[in-house]
């Protein structure tokens, strides 16, 4: 069984690498207009130049700081609110329409408001990122806690578990799959929030670099910034996946 799993993973990785190679080579030698679609070799050269000169490190550090703060604050708020409203049905019924209304507000509309409230610094980007992360984590946590089998809850109570023990030993482990599903998406949204905020108004960050490159019709710089961001998201998502596998070792793997 283990050998089949390893073989399947190896096959998937090989297929992914082959598909990536086809896309990159097709892009490189496809003959597209370089004014609109900079070649992958030029994009790679720009990224190497950024990192070897060190010019990107400060911008990357600012963007990652904003995204990390948005991810932590949004995740914590979503977890607490999701648990509370799932466990206390009356509170859930009271807040349900308000949460739906807030979730329906287009996030892009909020970005200029946050710039007005918090200025061009870090916290306007963090606030925007929190609005993207919070609802993802909230709805998954809420649904995950609601989906816990009532038999488990009743048995824990029969054994004398308090509400905090019930939350820590029964509800949280049972809802972890839902929570991590939201975190995989939230990582990307936290970075999107930081970059969009920087794009709309800032003096540093990857979004600022992309905005400056776009303003000078530097297609290579735009694609280079996008590739750096995509790589960061993949690395962070990989770390989240490792944490997920470590915390969910007790769950049987899907066939």
Secondary structure as GFF3:
##gff-version 3
##sequence-region A 1 255
A	DSSP	alpha_helix	2	29	.	.	.	ID=ss1
A	DSSP	alpha_helix	40	53	.	.	.	ID=ss2
A	DSSP	alpha_helix	57	87	.	.	.	ID=ss3
A	DSSP	alpha_helix	89	104	.	.	.	ID=ss4
A	DSSP	alpha_helix	107	118	.	.	.	ID=ss5
A	DSSP	alpha_helix	122	146	.	.	.	ID=ss6
A	DSSP	alpha_helix	150	158	.	.	.	ID=ss7
A	DSSP	alpha_helix	163	166	.	.	.	ID=ss8
A	DSSP	pi_helix	167	171	.	.	.	ID=ss9
A	DSSP	alpha_helix	172	200	.	.	.	ID=ss10
A	DSSP	alpha_helix	206	215	.	.	.	ID=ss11
A	DSSP	alpha_helix	219	247	.	.	.	ID=ss12
###
